[in-house]
């Protein structure tokens, strides 16, 4: 019975240490478990044989960078992790050694009961590591520091380039880290301190970062899903989202139907086989790369500003390739009046 109680106590100590990233005293652990401090000292010495435990004066904790979480996955859950990691490699131009390491561990874990999947997981890990030519030590350091800060609830001080290339610095509390597939970038959403102004910062623009001992708490009402629900990518707004209306040519209509491009989208079938796509988006300019990708098979009907921007781009493109451009703009009045209130 005593051995069973000891095993239970060791597990509880591990959980207590994990819940206190800044460390905790042996006396406090003993008080919580209602045992003598000397018992806790012996237990921690035993745990140190298996866990990366650190000590600093009277405080003791677990080194989270080297702590291995134990998790059991079904073969289908493993495949979901594989697909997520593979997708990540197509959405970023930075080498991530941690993703390769995670896939390699997963591959070895599946070797006995799913050898075919395991082989490809290991191959994927090798591909990721071969991408080391894209290694960016500064980006890796920024991501790791933000991960630690987010995990421990500690603020960072960072120096980053603004849109004009000027270096800005601030103390920052990370609330959420979000990848952006279109731009092949990663962004952190959080609060600029002490004003607690919510802001999104692109990791690739962070020149320097320093982990602080100052702690913070994420507001209970912060919900990244709700914040980004109207975003096409990473840009959100406190204002009403803008309605975007697109006309797709019949030759691409089936491809458009195959995917839910935005949570708010609505499709309207046209008599000629084409498609009208409607959605309410926080920042329609984020859609430009996607719209351009459809070429002449996608026509912007609204908003007017987005249509005009693409009109100017089309003229510039025609001129670049030596085509004559009519200086008098062609206004598709019947189309615009049909879909836009004027």
N, C-alpha and C positions, 0 to 999 in steps of 0.2 A: 504493500500500500504506500510506503514511504517513497519508493522509487517512482510510483505513479504520480504522487503529489509533486515530486521533484521535476518530473518531465513536464507536468502542467505548469509549474512555476517558471521553468526555463522558457516555455512558449510565451507566457504572459510577459516575462521580462523583455523578450525579443520584440513583442508588440509595443510595449511601453517605450523602448528605445527608438523604434521606428516612428512613433507618434511625437517624438521630441527631437527634431533635427538639430536643435541647438545644444542638445545634451541635457542630462538630468543627473542629479546627485544620487549616490547609493542610498543615502539616508531617506531621500524622497521615495525611491523605489521600495525600500524596506517598509516605509510607512504605508504605502499603498497595498502591499502584499501581506502586511501584518506579520513580518518575520524580523529577525535580528539583522542588523547591518552586516555582520560577519558572514551570515548566510548568503546575502546578496553578493558580497565580494567573492565568495567561493563559486557562486553560480556564474558570475560574469567571467571569472577566470576560465571556467569550463566552456562557456559560450565562445570565448575568444579563440578556441581551437577550431571553430567552424565558421565563425562570423567575423567580418572586418570591423572589429570594435576599436574605437579610439578613446583616449583618455586625455583630459586637459585639466590639470589641477584636481578639483573635487568632482568634476563633471565627466560623464561617460556617455558615449553615443555610438551610432553605427555609421560607418562610411558608406553613404548611399551610392557613391560612384562604383563601388566594388561589391555591393550587396546583390546577391542573386535571388530574384523572386522565383518562387516555385509555382508553376502553373501547369494545368493539364488541359490539353486541347484534343478535340476529336479530329479526325482526318479532314472533315469539312471546315472546321474552324482553322485548322492549319492552312488549308487552301485559301481561306479568306485573308490570312496574314500574308501568304505568298503573293496573292494578287495585289494587296495593298502596297507591299514593298516594291513589286514590279512597277506598279503605277507611279509610285514615288520617283523611281529612277527616270521615268519618261517626263516627269513634271519638274525636274530640277536639273541644273547643269553643274551641281556641286557633288563631289564624292562624299558619301556618308558612311564611314567605317562601322558605325553602330548598326546600321541597317544590314550590312553584309554579315556582321557577326551574329545578329539575331536570326537571319535566315540559315546560317551555317549550323547554329545550335538546333534550330527546328528540323533541319535536314537530318542531322545525326539522330535526333530523337525518333524520327519516323522510319529509319532504315530497316527495322525488323518487320513492321507490319504494313508499311506502304513504301516499298523500295523504289517504285517508279517515281512517285512524287518526291521522295527524299532525294533521288538523284538529280532531279531538276531544281530542287531548292538549293542544293549544293552548287550546281552549275550557275544558278542565278547569283549566288554569293560570290562566285569567282568573277562573274561579269562585273558585278558592282565594284569589286576590288581592283579589277583591271582598269576601271574608270578613274583610278587614282591620278591619271594624268590631269584630271579636272580638280585635283585636290586644292583646297583653299584653306590653309591653316587658320587664317583670321576668321573666316566664316564658321569653321568648326568650333573655334574657341568661343565665338559669340553665341552659337547655338547651345553649346554645352553650358556656358555660364547662365544663359537665360533659362535653360532647363533646370539647373540647380536652383536658381532664384525662385522660379515658379514652384518647384517641388518643396522648397524649404520655407516659402513665404518671406523671402528677403528681397529688399530693393537692390537695384543696381544703379550705378552712375555710368552714363554712356555718352559718347561723342559720335555724332552722326552727321552725314551730309544732307542738307535740305535739297529741294527741287532745283535750286540754282547752284548747287555745288558748294555752298558755304557750310563750314563746320559749326554745328550747334551742340550744346551739351545740356544734360538735364539729369535729374534723379528720377528713376522710373520704376513703377511697380507692375510687373507683367501679369496680365490676367488670362491671356490665351495666346497660343501660337498657331497660326493658320497658313497652310501652303496655298499658293496661287498658281494653278496650272498654266493659265494663259501666259503669264509673264515668266514662268519657270523660276519663281521667287518664293520667299517665305517672309511672313510678316508677323509682328508681335503687337497685340492689342493690350493696352494697359493705361495706367494713370500717370500723368506727369505730376510730380510732387513739388511743393506741398499743396498746390491748387487742386489736385486730384482731377485734372482735366483729362478726359478720355482721348486717347490718340492711337493711331496706327503707325508703326515704324517698320520700314523695310529692312530686314536683317542685312542685306547686301550693302546697305548704306552706313552701317555702323562701323566706324573706324576703330574705336576702342571701347572696352567695357570693363567695369570693375564691380565685383560682388561686394555688397555692403552688409554690415551686421544688423542694420535697421530693418525691422520686420514690418509686415503689412497684412491686411486681410482683404480678400476680395469681397466686395459688397454682395449681400445675399441676393439682391435683385439683378445682379449681372448675369445675363444669359446670352452667350455668343450666338446661339442658334437664332434667338429672337432679334439680336442686333443685326445679323447678316441676312435675315430672311428675304429682304428686298434687294440685296446686293447681287450683281451679276458675277462679281468676283470677290473683291476685298473691300470695296468702297461702300460705306453705309451712310445714312443721312437721318437727321432728326425731322426732316420735312417729309411731305407726302411724296411717295415714289412717282416717277414719270411714266405715263403710258407710252409704250412703244408698239407700233403697228408695222408689220412687215408683210410684203406680198412675195410668196415663193412660186417660182415657175413650176408647171406640172412635172418637168423632168427631174426635179429634186424633191417634190412634195413627199414622196414615200420615205425618203431619207429623213426628212424633218419630222415626220410622224413617229419614227422609230424611237425617238429620244425625248425625254422630258428635259428641256433645256433650262427651264426656270420654274420654280414652284407655282408662280402665278399664271403661267401660260394658258392660253385658250386658243383652240384651233377652229377655223371656220373653213369648211370645204367650199370650193368655187366650182361653178358649172363647167369651166374649161379644164378641170383636173388640178388646178393650182390650189394654193392654200394661203389663208390669211392667218398670220401669227400675231397674237396680242399678249403683252405682258406688262407688269408694272415693276419698273426697275429703279433702284436708288440713283445710280449714275449711268445713264445710257451710253456715255462715251466709253465705258468699259467693254461695251459690246462690239466696238468698231473692228477689232481683229477678227472676230467671229463673222460679222456681217461681210467684211471684205473677202473672207474666205469663200463665200458663196458666189462671188463675182457678179455677173449680170443676172444670175438666177434669183437674186434677192433684191427687192426694191423697198427702201424705207418710205413709208407713208406718213409716219409720225414718230417723234415730234419734228416740227419744222426745222429746228436748229440742227438736228442730226442729219436730216435729209440734205440741208444746205451744205453741211460740212462734206458729205460724201459727193455732192455735186461738184464742189470746188476741187476735191481730190481727183474726181474723174476727169475734169478738164485739164488739170495739171498733168495727169498721166497721159492723156491723149497728146498734149503738146510735147511731152517728153519723147514720145515715139513718132513725132512728126505728123500727127493728124490735124486736120483743120478743125478748129473749135468755133462754133457760132457764138459770137459775143452776146447775143440776145438769149437770155435764159428761157428754157422751155418750161412752162408751168403746167403741170398735169392737173389742171383745175378740176375736171370731173372726178378724178381719183381722190384728190385731196378733200373735195367737198363731201364725197361719199363717206369718208372715214373720220374726218376731223370736224369738230364744231367750229364754225367761223361766223 
